[in-house]
């Protein structure tokens, strides 16, 4: 199958018949792209995943959006798309490895701590509490290290589900609603750094337990 097959498959798909397109996609993977992509990924499962992602993008661009196909070597063009997808995949993996506690992970950690706060009434009332779980102690220390506004945002909005709009009024904060949203984001980043600091200062507690303990 050559570039003419891709062009015919694309034209048919634009007219509502994707049978040939699916046939070409599968044939090309089995006859060519499987081995070609595996050379750079060293992983057959990842190769298939990248090819699927690539062909989804290819479909969106050249069938849905109607972009003009390359004049020659469509296979080469698709392979380059797959290589770019692999580069992006590696960057995302490296970014995850070097960020330790992602913002959503931080929120998840705090949610697990919320029952302790709810039982005591507030973060401040737990200052002399003997924590059964070392993880909660680390989280508690990090939350209490926040500035007053951030601590209120974490406790009221994240732990007690008070809306930012209501909290903005209660705290007498000036500015737009967007301002407190941005403040919350900064507080989460600050909390992330404090959690990491607490972890580093605790030699017996693993980061894996902090971020993944259920």
C-alpha positions in Angstrom: 0.0 0.0 0.0 1.4 3.4 -1.0 0.5 7.0 -0.6 -2.3 6.6 -3.1 -4.0 4.2 -0.6 -3.8 6.9 2.1 -5.3 9.5 -0.2 -8.1 7.2 -1.3 -8.7 6.3 2.4 -8.9 9.9 3.4 -11.3 10.8 0.6 -13.6 7.9 1.5 -13.5 8.9 5.1 -14.5 12.5 4.3 -17.5 11.1 2.5 -18.6 9.0 5.5 -17.0 5.7 4.7 -14.1 4.8 7.0 -13.7 1.1 6.1 -10.7 1.7 3.8 -9.1 4.0 6.3 -9.3 1.4 9.1 -7.9 -1.2 6.8 -5.0 0.9 5.8 -4.2 1.9 9.4 -4.1 -1.7 10.5 -2.2 -3.0 7.5 0.4 -0.2 7.8 1.0 -0.9 11.5 1.4 -4.7 11.0 3.6 -4.4 7.9 5.7 -1.4 8.8 5.0 0.9 11.8 5.1 -1.8 14.4 8.8 -2.6 13.9 9.7 1.0 13.0 8.3 2.6 16.1 9.4 -0.2 18.4 13.0 0.6 17.4 12.8 4.0 19.1 10.5 3.0 22.0 11.9 -0.5 22.9 8.4 -1.3 24.0 5.7 -3.0 21.9 2.8 -1.9 24.0 4.0 1.7 24.0 4.6 1.5 20.2 0.9 0.5 19.7 -0.3 3.3 22.0 1.8 5.9 20.2 0.6 4.7 16.9 -3.0 4.9 18.0 -2.4 8.4 19.3 -0.7 9.4 16.1 -3.5 8.1 13.9 -6.1 9.8 16.0 -4.3 13.1 15.4 -3.9 12.2 11.7 -7.6 11.5 11.4 -8.5 14.8 13.2 -6.2 16.8 11.0 -6.7 15.3 7.6 -10.3 14.0 7.8 -12.1 16.2 10.3 -10.2 19.5 9.7 -9.5 18.8 6.0 -5.8 19.7 6.0 -3.9 19.1 2.8 -1.9 15.8 2.8 1.9 15.9 2.3 2.7 15.6 -1.4 4.9 12.6 -1.0 5.9 9.9 1.6 2.9 9.9 3.8 4.3 7.0 5.7 7.4 9.0 6.5 5.2 11.9 7.7 3.3 9.5 10.0 6.5 8.1 11.4 7.7 11.5 12.2 4.4 12.2 14.0 4.9 9.1 16.0 8.5 10.1 16.9 7.2 13.5 18.1 4.6 11.8 20.2 7.3 9.6 21.7 9.5 12.7 22.5 6.4 14.3 24.2 5.8 11.1 26.1 9.4 11.1 27.5 9.1 14.7 28.5 5.9 14.0 30.4 7.5 11.0 32.2 10.6 13.1 33.1 8.4 15.9 34.3 6.5 13.6 36.6 9.6 12.0 38.0 11.1 15.4 38.9 8.0 17.0 40.4 7.5 14.4 43.2 4.2 15.7 44.4 1.9 16.9 41.6 -0.8 19.5 42.5 -3.6 16.9 42.2 -1.5 14.6 44.4 -1.3 17.3 47.0 -5.0 17.8 47.0 -5.5 14.1 47.3 -3.1 13.9 50.3 -4.9 16.8 52.1 -8.3 15.1 51.5 -7.0 12.1 53.4 -6.1 14.4 56.3 -9.5 16.1 56.3 -11.1 13.6 58.7 -8.5 14.5 61.4 -9.3 18.2 61.1 -13.1 17.7 61.0 -13.0 15.7 64.2 -11.1 18.4 66.0 -12.9 21.4 64.5 -10.0 23.2 63.0 -6.3 22.8 62.1 -5.3 24.9 65.2 -7.1 22.7 67.6 -5.0 19.7 66.5 -1.7 21.2 67.5 -1.2 18.9 70.5 -2.9 15.9 69.0 -0.9 12.7 68.9 -1.2 11.5 65.3 -1.7 7.7 64.8 -0.3 8.0 61.3 3.0 9.6 60.5 1.7 10.8 57.2 -1.0 13.0 58.9 1.6 14.5 61.2 3.7 15.5 58.2 0.6 17.0 56.5 -0.4 18.7 59.7 3.0 20.4 60.1 2.9 21.5 56.5 -0.6 23.0 56.7 0.3 24.9 60.0 3.3 26.4 58.3 1.2 28.2 55.7 0.5 31.9 56.1 -2.9 32.8 57.6 -4.8 33.3 54.3 -3.4 30.1 52.8 -4.2 28.1 55.9 -7.8 29.4 55.8 -8.1 28.5 52.1 -6.8 25.0 52.6 -8.9 24.4 55.7 -12.1 26.0 54.6 -12.2 25.4 50.9 -10.3 22.2 50.5 -11.1 20.4 53.8 -14.5 21.9 54.7 -15.8 22.6 51.1 -16.6 26.3 51.7 -16.8 27.9 48.3 -14.1 30.4 47.3 -16.8 33.0 46.8 -18.0 32.7 50.3 -14.5 32.5 51.7 -13.5 35.6 49.9 -16.3 37.5 51.6 -15.5 36.0 55.1 -11.8 36.9 54.8 -12.6 40.3 53.5 -10.3 39.8 50.5 -10.4 42.5 47.9 -10.1 42.1 44.2 -11.9 39.8 41.7 -13.0 36.2 42.2 -10.2 35.3 39.8 -7.7 36.7 42.4 -8.7 34.3 45.1 -8.6 31.4 42.6 -5.0 32.4 41.7 -4.2 32.7 45.4 -5.5 29.2 46.0 -3.1 27.9 43.3 -0.2 29.7 44.9 -1.2 28.2 48.3 -1.3 24.7 46.8 2.2 25.2 45.3 3.5 26.5 48.7 1.9 23.5 50.4 3.5 21.1 47.9 6.9 22.6 48.8 6.3 22.4 52.5 5.2 18.7 52.2 8.4 17.9 50.4 10.4 19.7 53.1 8.6 17.8 55.8 9.3 14.5 54.0 13.0 15.4 53.6 13.3 16.1 57.4 11.7 12.8 58.3 14.3 10.1 57.6 11.9 7.2 58.4 9.1 8.1 56.1 9.1 7.4 52.4 7.7 9.7 49.7 6.0 6.7 48.2 3.9 6.3 51.3 3.2 10.0 51.4 1.9 10.2 47.9 0.4 6.7 47.3 -0.7 5.4 50.7 -4.4 4.4 50.5 
